[in-house]
Amino acid sequence: MNKNVQNLDPSTVESFGDEWSKYDQHGLSQKEGQHIFEEYFSIFPWDKLPSNAQGFDMGCGSGRWAKFVAPKVAKLNCIDPSKAIEVAKKNLTQFENINYIQASVASPQLAKNSQDFGYSLGVLHHIPNTENGIKSCVDLLKPGAPFLIYLYYAFDNRPLLFKLIWKISDFFRRFICALPSLPKLFICKLIAMFIYFPLAKLSLVLEKLGLNVENIPLCYYRNHSFYTMSTDARDRFGTPLEKRFTKIQIEQMMKNSGLKNIKFSDHVPFWCAVGIKS
């Protein structure tokens, strides 16, 4: 099927299916999972949802967000084009209010104007046309429904050093992501061990000494487990298609897609934003 029609990149879909089968999140503690969930959903207007709310998780992966959302709503539609949907089914067996859909963002198999909320975290920067992906999500929402999104940032709130380091890392990513599954997994694990972990723990030590560590690369992981670092290293270096956006670009795409009252989170991870369908 034409990837432009489906708005997906087949190699990236395959990569995510492989990633979530390897990192199914069983190694993530409930406490850390809850903490990460709250980081992403801190700006989500839970109080605006109806008591019988039905919504969607676009690009659900292993179901790591659905695990925390499902208990709060009447029905949750988990959507993913990859084989990760099978991982989500295994991880979420305790929930009877989840519907699983293996489909792309362009063909989600849900009626337009039918959903009370939606979210897509760390997904739409991995498709050919991100703005069209946002529009596809917004089309599913009822007027007045919130949509939460997380897109990789373009280091627009960081010093030049961040952009330079990213350019270097992106050079290596283009080679690593093309490797077979096992060598790719091995190299990404080494990156987590020898780059993510040392920089994260250095940030933690410096923070305990009273220093501001916000501009140290990978300082975000200072309070996270090695499992999370390994997951994100595989995600970052093993994925073929990656895009990055400034806060201004994200806001404009959200407006163009029919969202208003847009609000951005003022803390990491950047950029998280929520908007209301007009």
Contacts in CASP RR format, 6 or more apart in sequence:
PFRMAT RR
TARGET T0000
AUTHOR 0000-0000-0000
METHOD contacts of the structure
MODEL  1
MNKNVQNLDPSTVESFGDEWSKYDQHGLSQKEGQHIFEEYFSIFPWDKLP
SNAQGFDMGCGSGRWAKFVAPKVAKLNCIDPSKAIEVAKKNLTQFENINY
IQASVASPQLAKNSQDFGYSLGVLHHIPNTENGIKSCVDLLKPGAPFLIY
LYYAFDNRPLLFKLIWKISDFFRRFICALPSLPKLFICKLIAMFIYFPLA
KLSLVLEKLGLNVENIPLCYYRNHSFYTMSTDARDRFGTPLEKRFTKIQI
EQMMKNSGLKNIKFSDHVPFWCAVGIKS
3 9 0 8 1.000
3 10 0 8 1.000
3 128 0 8 1.000
4 128 0 8 1.000
4 129 0 8 1.000
5 106 0 8 1.000
6 81 0 8 1.000
6 104 0 8 1.000
6 106 0 8 1.000
6 107 0 8 1.000
7 104 0 8 1.000
7 105 0 8 1.000
7 106 0 8 1.000
7 127 0 8 1.000
7 128 0 8 1.000
7 129 0 8 1.000
7 132 0 8 1.000
7 133 0 8 1.000
7 136 0 8 1.000
8 81 0 8 1.000
8 104 0 8 1.000
8 105 0 8 1.000
8 106 0 8 1.000
8 127 0 8 1.000
8 128 0 8 1.000
9 126 0 8 1.000
9 127 0 8 1.000
9 128 0 8 1.000
9 240 0 8 1.000
9 241 0 8 1.000
11 240 0 8 1.000
11 241 0 8 1.000
12 126 0 8 1.000
12 127 0 8 1.000
12 239 0 8 1.000
12 240 0 8 1.000
12 241 0 8 1.000
13 81 0 8 1.000
13 82 0 8 1.000
14 82 0 8 1.000
15 177 0 8 1.000
15 238 0 8 1.000
15 239 0 8 1.000
15 240 0 8 1.000
16 61 0 8 1.000
16 80 0 8 1.000
16 82 0 8 1.000
16 84 0 8 1.000
16 126 0 8 1.000
16 239 0 8 1.000
17 61 0 8 1.000
17 82 0 8 1.000
17 83 0 8 1.000
17 84 0 8 1.000
17 87 0 8 1.000
18 181 0 8 1.000
19 84 0 8 1.000
19 231 0 8 1.000
19 234 0 8 1.000
19 235 0 8 1.000
19 238 0 8 1.000
19 239 0 8 1.000
20 61 0 8 1.000
20 62 0 8 1.000
20 82 0 8 1.000
20 84 0 8 1.000
20 87 0 8 1.000
20 88 0 8 1.000
21 83 0 8 1.000
21 84 0 8 1.000
21 87 0 8 1.000
22 181 0 8 1.000
22 185 0 8 1.000
22 234 0 8 1.000
23 62 0 8 1.000
23 227 0 8 1.000
23 230 0 8 1.000
23 231 0 8 1.000
23 234 0 8 1.000
24 62 0 8 1.000
24 87 0 8 1.000
24 90 0 8 1.000
24 91 0 8 1.000
25 62 0 8 1.000
25 63 0 8 1.000
25 64 0 8 1.000
25 91 0 8 1.000
25 231 0 8 1.000
26 91 0 8 1.000
27 227 0 8 1.000
28 64 0 8 1.000
28 225 0 8 1.000
28 227 0 8 1.000
28 228 0 8 1.000
28 231 0 8 1.000
29 225 0 8 1.000
32 224 0 8 1.000
32 225 0 8 1.000
32 228 0 8 1.000
33 64 0 8 1.000
33 68 0 8 1.000
34 68 0 8 1.000
35 223 0 8 1.000
36 224 0 8 1.000
36 228 0 8 1.000
37 64 0 8 1.000
37 65 0 8 1.000
37 68 0 8 1.000
39 267 0 8 1.000
39 268 0 8 1.000
39 269 0 8 1.000
40 65 0 8 1.000
40 121 0 8 1.000
40 148 0 8 1.000
40 150 0 8 1.000
40 269 0 8 1.000
40 272 0 8 1.000
41 65 0 8 1.000
41 68 0 8 1.000
41 119 0 8 1.000
41 148 0 8 1.000
42 265 0 8 1.000
42 267 0 8 1.000
42 272 0 8 1.000
43 148 0 8 1.000
43 263 0 8 1.000
43 264 0 8 1.000
43 265 0 8 1.000
43 272 0 8 1.000
43 273 0 8 1.000
43 274 0 8 1.000
44 119 0 8 1.000
44 146 0 8 1.000
44 148 0 8 1.000
44 274 0 8 1.000
45 146 0 8 1.000
45 274 0 8 1.000
46 72 0 8 1.000
48 146 0 8 1.000
49 72 0 8 1.000
49 73 0 8 1.000
49 116 0 8 1.000
49 117 0 8 1.000
49 146 0 8 1.000
50 116 0 8 1.000
51 74 0 8 1.000
52 74 0 8 1.000
53 73 0 8 1.000
53 74 0 8 1.000
53 75 0 8 1.000
53 116 0 8 1.000
53 117 0 8 1.000
54 73 0 8 1.000
54 74 0 8 1.000
54 75 0 8 1.000
54 76 0 8 1.000
54 77 0 8 1.000
54 114 0 8 1.000
54 115 0 8 1.000
54 116 0 8 1.000
55 73 0 8 1.000
55 75 0 8 1.000
55 76 0 8 1.000
55 77 0 8 1.000
55 115 0 8 1.000
55 116 0 8 1.000
55 117 0 8 1.000
55 118 0 8 1.000
56 76 0 8 1.000
56 77 0 8 1.000
56 78 0 8 1.000
56 79 0 8 1.000
56 108 0 8 1.000
56 110 0 8 1.000
56 115 0 8 1.000
56 117 0 8 1.000
56 118 0 8 1.000
56 119 0 8 1.000
56 137 0 8 1.000
56 140 0 8 1.000
57 63 0 8 1.000
57 65 0 8 1.000
57 66 0 8 1.000
57 69 0 8 1.000
57 76 0 8 1.000
57 77 0 8 1.000
57 78 0 8 1.000
57 79 0 8 1.000
57 118 0 8 1.000
57 119 0 8 1.000
57 120 0 8 1.000
58 79 0 8 1.000
58 105 0 8 1.000
58 108 0 8 1.000
58 118 0 8 1.000
58 119 0 8 1.000
58 120 0 8 1.000
58 123 0 8 1.000
58 124 0 8 1.000
58 137 0 8 1.000
59 78 0 8 1.000
59 79 0 8 1.000
59 80 0 8 1.000
59 81 0 8 1.000
59 105 0 8 1.000
59 120 0 8 1.000
59 123 0 8 1.000
60 66 0 8 1.000
60 78 0 8 1.000
60 79 0 8 1.000
60 80 0 8 1.000
60 84 0 8 1.000
60 85 0 8 1.000
60 88 0 8 1.000
61 78 0 8 1.000
61 80 0 8 1.000
61 82 0 8 1.000
61 84 0 8 1.000
61 85 0 8 1.000
61 87 0 8 1.000
61 88 0 8 1.000
62 84 0 8 1.000
62 87 0 8 1.000
62 88 0 8 1.000
62 91 0 8 1.000
63 78 0 8 1.000
63 87 0 8 1.000
63 88 0 8 1.000
63 91 0 8 1.000
63 92 0 8 1.000
64 91 0 8 1.000
65 119 0 8 1.000
65 121 0 8 1.000
66 76 0 8 1.000
66 78 0 8 1.000
66 88 0 8 1.000
66 92 0 8 1.000
66 95 0 8 1.000
66 98 0 8 1.000
67 91 0 8 1.000
67 92 0 8 1.000
69 76 0 8 1.000
69 119 0 8 1.000
70 76 0 8 1.000
70 92 0 8 1.000
70 95 0 8 1.000
70 97 0 8 1.000
70 98 0 8 1.000
71 95 0 8 1.000
73 97 0 8 1.000
73 116 0 8 1.000
73 117 0 8 1.000
74 97 0 8 1.000
75 97 0 8 1.000
75 98 0 8 1.000
75 99 0 8 1.000
76 95 0 8 1.000
76 97 0 8 1.000
76 98 0 8 1.000
76 99 0 8 1.000
77 98 0 8 1.000
77 99 0 8 1.000
77 101 0 8 1.000
77 108 0 8 1.000
77 110 0 8 1.000
77 115 0 8 1.000
78 85 0 8 1.000
78 88 0 8 1.000
78 92 0 8 1.000
78 98 0 8 1.000
78 99 0 8 1.000
78 100 0 8 1.000
78 101 0 8 1.000
79 101 0 8 1.000
79 102 0 8 1.000
79 103 0 8 1.000
79 105 0 8 1.000
79 108 0 8 1.000
79 109 0 8 1.000
79 110 0 8 1.000
80 88 0 8 1.000
80 101 0 8 1.000
80 102 0 8 1.000
80 103 0 8 1.000
81 102 0 8 1.000
81 103 0 8 1.000
81 104 0 8 1.000
81 105 0 8 1.000
82 102 0 8 1.000
85 100 0 8 1.000
85 101 0 8 1.000
85 102 0 8 1.000
88 100 0 8 1.000
89 100 0 8 1.000
92 98 0 8 1.000
101 108 0 8 1.000
101 109 0 8 1.000
101 110 0 8 1.000
103 109 0 8 1.000
105 120 0 8 1.000
105 123 0 8 1.000
105 124 0 8 1.000
105 127 0 8 1.000
105 133 0 8 1.000
105 136 0 8 1.000
105 137 0 8 1.000
106 132 0 8 1.000
106 133 0 8 1.000
106 136 0 8 1.000
108 136 0 8 1.000
108 140 0 8 1.000
110 140 0 8 1.000
111 140 0 8 1.000
112 139 0 8 1.000
112 140 0 8 1.000
113 139 0 8 1.000
113 140 0 8 1.000
113 141 0 8 1.000
113 142 0 8 1.000
113 143 0 8 1.000
114 140 0 8 1.000
114 142 0 8 1.000
115 140 0 8 1.000
115 141 0 8 1.000
115 142 0 8 1.000
115 145 0 8 1.000
116 141 0 8 1.000
116 142 0 8 1.000
116 145 0 8 1.000
117 141 0 8 1.000
117 145 0 8 1.000
117 146 0 8 1.000
117 147 0 8 1.000
117 148 0 8 1.000
118 137 0 8 1.000
118 140 0 8 1.000
118 141 0 8 1.000
118 145 0 8 1.000
118 146 0 8 1.000
118 147 0 8 1.000
118 148 0 8 1.000
119 147 0 8 1.000
119 148 0 8 1.000
119 149 0 8 1.000
120 134 0 8 1.000
120 137 0 8 1.000
120 147 0 8 1.000
120 148 0 8 1.000
120 149 0 8 1.000
120 150 0 8 1.000
121 148 0 8 1.000
121 149 0 8 1.000
121 150 0 8 1.000
121 272 0 8 1.000
122 150 0 8 1.000
122 151 0 8 1.000
122 152 0 8 1.000
124 130 0 8 1.000
124 133 0 8 1.000
124 134 0 8 1.000
124 137 0 8 1.000
124 149 0 8 1.000
124 151 0 8 1.000
125 151 0 8 1.000
125 152 0 8 1.000
125 242 0 8 1.000
125 243 0 8 1.000
125 244 0 8 1.000
125 245 0 8 1.000
126 239 0 8 1.000
126 241 0 8 1.000
126 242 0 8 1.000
126 243 0 8 1.000
127 133 0 8 1.000
127 241 0 8 1.000
128 241 0 8 1.000
130 151 0 8 1.000
130 243 0 8 1.000
130 245 0 8 1.000
130 253 0 8 1.000
131 253 0 8 1.000
131 256 0 8 1.000
131 257 0 8 1.000
134 147 0 8 1.000
134 149 0 8 1.000
134 253 0 8 1.000
134 254 0 8 1.000
134 257 0 8 1.000
134 259 0 8 1.000
135 256 0 8 1.000
135 257 0 8 1.000
135 258 0 8 1.000
137 147 0 8 1.000
137 149 0 8 1.000
137 257 0 8 1.000
138 147 0 8 1.000
138 257 0 8 1.000
138 258 0 8 1.000
138 259 0 8 1.000
138 277 0 8 1.000
141 147 0 8 1.000
141 277 0 8 1.000
142 277 0 8 1.000
143 277 0 8 1.000
143 278 0 8 1.000
144 276 0 8 1.000
144 277 0 8 1.000
144 278 0 8 1.000
145 276 0 8 1.000
145 277 0 8 1.000
146 274 0 8 1.000
146 275 0 8 1.000
146 276 0 8 1.000
146 277 0 8 1.000
147 259 0 8 1.000
147 274 0 8 1.000
147 275 0 8 1.000
147 276 0 8 1.000
147 277 0 8 1.000
148 272 0 8 1.000
148 273 0 8 1.000
148 274 0 8 1.000
148 275 0 8 1.000
149 250 0 8 1.000
149 254 0 8 1.000
149 272 0 8 1.000
149 273 0 8 1.000
149 274 0 8 1.000
150 269 0 8 1.000
150 271 0 8 1.000
150 272 0 8 1.000
150 273 0 8 1.000
151 243 0 8 1.000
151 244 0 8 1.000
151 245 0 8 1.000
151 250 0 8 1.000
151 271 0 8 1.000
152 242 0 8 1.000
152 243 0 8 1.000
152 244 0 8 1.000
152 245 0 8 1.000
153 244 0 8 1.000
153 245 0 8 1.000
153 246 0 8 1.000
153 247 0 8 1.000
153 270 0 8 1.000
153 271 0 8 1.000
154 163 0 8 1.000
154 244 0 8 1.000
154 245 0 8 1.000
154 246 0 8 1.000
154 249 0 8 1.000
155 162 0 8 1.000
155 163 0 8 1.000
155 166 0 8 1.000
155 244 0 8 1.000
156 246 0 8 1.000
156 247 0 8 1.000
156 248 0 8 1.000
157 247 0 8 1.000
157 270 0 8 1.000
158 215 0 8 1.000
159 215 0 8 1.000
161 215 0 8 1.000
161 217 0 8 1.000
162 215 0 8 1.000
162 217 0 8 1.000
165 217 0 8 1.000
166 244 0 8 1.000
169 236 0 8 1.000
169 237 0 8 1.000
170 242 0 8 1.000
172 237 0 8 1.000
173 236 0 8 1.000
173 237 0 8 1.000
173 238 0 8 1.000
173 239 0 8 1.000
173 242 0 8 1.000
176 184 0 8 1.000
176 187 0 8 1.000
176 188 0 8 1.000
176 237 0 8 1.000
176 238 0 8 1.000
177 184 0 8 1.000
177 237 0 8 1.000
177 238 0 8 1.000
177 239 0 8 1.000
177 240 0 8 1.000
178 240 0 8 1.000
179 187 0 8 1.000
184 234 0 8 1.000
184 237 0 8 1.000
184 238 0 8 1.000
185 234 0 8 1.000
187 237 0 8 1.000
188 230 0 8 1.000
188 233 0 8 1.000
188 234 0 8 1.000
188 237 0 8 1.000
188 238 0 8 1.000
189 230 0 8 1.000
189 233 0 8 1.000
189 234 0 8 1.000
191 233 0 8 1.000
191 237 0 8 1.000
192 226 0 8 1.000
192 229 0 8 1.000
192 230 0 8 1.000
192 232 0 8 1.000
192 233 0 8 1.000
192 234 0 8 1.000
193 226 0 8 1.000
195 218 0 8 1.000
195 233 0 8 1.000
196 218 0 8 1.000
196 221 0 8 1.000
196 229 0 8 1.000
196 230 0 8 1.000
196 232 0 8 1.000
196 233 0 8 1.000
197 221 0 8 1.000
197 226 0 8 1.000
197 229 0 8 1.000
199 216 0 8 1.000
199 217 0 8 1.000
199 218 0 8 1.000
199 219 0 8 1.000
199 221 0 8 1.000
200 218 0 8 1.000
200 219 0 8 1.000
200 220 0 8 1.000
200 221 0 8 1.000
200 222 0 8 1.000
200 224 0 8 1.000
200 229 0 8 1.000
201 222 0 8 1.000
202 216 0 8 1.000
203 213 0 8 1.000
203 216 0 8 1.000
203 218 0 8 1.000
203 219 0 8 1.000
203 221 0 8 1.000
203 222 0 8 1.000
204 213 0 8 1.000
204 222 0 8 1.000
204 223 0 8 1.000
206 213 0 8 1.000
206 216 0 8 1.000
207 213 0 8 1.000
207 219 0 8 1.000
207 222 0 8 1.000
213 219 0 8 1.000
213 222 0 8 1.000
220 268 0 8 1.000
220 269 0 8 1.000
221 228 0 8 1.000
221 229 0 8 1.000
221 232 0 8 1.000
236 242 0 8 1.000
245 253 0 8 1.000
245 271 0 8 1.000
247 264 0 8 1.000
247 270 0 8 1.000
247 271 0 8 1.000
250 264 0 8 1.000
250 271 0 8 1.000
250 273 0 8 1.000
251 262 0 8 1.000
251 264 0 8 1.000
251 273 0 8 1.000
254 262 0 8 1.000
254 273 0 8 1.000
254 275 0 8 1.000
255 262 0 8 1.000
258 277 0 8 1.000
258 278 0 8 1.000
259 275 0 8 1.000
259 276 0 8 1.000
259 277 0 8 1.000
259 278 0 8 1.000
260 275 0 8 1.000
260 276 0 8 1.000
260 277 0 8 1.000
260 278 0 8 1.000
261 275 0 8 1.000
261 276 0 8 1.000
262 273 0 8 1.000
262 274 0 8 1.000
262 275 0 8 1.000
263 273 0 8 1.000
263 274 0 8 1.000
263 275 0 8 1.000
264 271 0 8 1.000
264 272 0 8 1.000
264 273 0 8 1.000
265 271 0 8 1.000
265 272 0 8 1.000
265 273 0 8 1.000
END
